[in-house]
Amino acid sequence: MSSDRLPRLLALVPYLMSHPGAEVPEVAELFGLSEKQLIDDLQLVWMCGLPGHTPGDLIDVSWDGGEILIDNADTIARPLKLGVDEASALLVALRMLGELPEFKDMDVLGRVIAKLESAAGEGAATVSAQVQVEIGAAPGAHAVITDAARRRRRLSLRYYVPGRDEITPREVDPIRVVLVDGRHYLEGWCYRAEAMRMFRIDRIIEVEVLDVAADPPAEAETMDVTEGVFRPSESDELVELELTPLGRWVSEYYPCEEVTELGEGRLRVALRARDQSWLVRLALRLGENGRVVAPASLADQVTDAARQALANYECVA
């Protein structure tokens, strides 16, 4: 696909400019291509260049005898550089990788992070250092759960439910561990709910492998997580919010039943919530960029929570 090929060509040309006479087999292996794919790329490079498209404007490349020689490509000879946002995202992802219990090559990872920080500059290093990813409230929970799922052993959990601000005991037959939107989840049959459930691993306070074989019922089916974990139901309360242009991200981040343009970049959205506590936190997070329209009881809760927060600030002052 062109979306895959263009980045490869933009990396291939600078490499060939800095390695004149590189052999076709070694370049193909380096870029993970067959020799035929590499030749196809070189034939495309041969037709690229500056506007005008005369012979003097086009890149000159040859591979006679297996040696690749390239000329007249100085305008794109420098390797691509990551932007601050791209480098920051990559640094955060690498640090998150280092937190995974199954990851072993910490020395290699540390050298990669150090080189990337040096190449990306102070901006990316500063931004990425402000983001902290925590994995696993229970030490080693991820490794224990993954091993139990593989060996099909039942788990005993103590799980934190933020919506009710409580810790509940669970016995779960693990089926799989999945990564969704940057977070790891345990999916399995929960005997407390008598249904399939998804548990965020970083909210598992304690985990123990029981001497019992996992035996989920026949109706236990895994969830399609391609569109996220949250699945509202018709029984959940319908909530309406008005959003400013800076609050429009809510319509992209959460599944909304209705989205109405109000003009000047403002939106009215309707979404369902199993409990109001997380919506109170969402409204406080939005601040002046969002307003609860309905139900009135939720708007009152947001007002009370905001007043309490301001009162706490006054007490500190």
Secondary structure, DSSP 8 states (H G I E B T S, - for coil): -HHHHHHHHHHHHHHHHHSTTEEHHHHHHHTT--HHHHHHHHHHHTT-BSTT-STTTB-EEE-GGGEEEEES-GGG-S-----HHHHHHHHHHHHHHHHSTT---HHHHHHHHHHHHHHH-HHHHHHHHT------SSTTHHHHHHHHHHHTEEEEEEEEETTTTEEEEEEEEEEEEEEETTEEEEEEEETTTTEEEEEEGGGEEEEEEEEEE----TT------TT-S----TTSEEEEEEE-GGGTHHHHHS--SEEEEEETTEEEEEEEES-SHHHHHHHHHHGGGEEEEE-HHHHHHHHHHHHHHHHHHHHH-
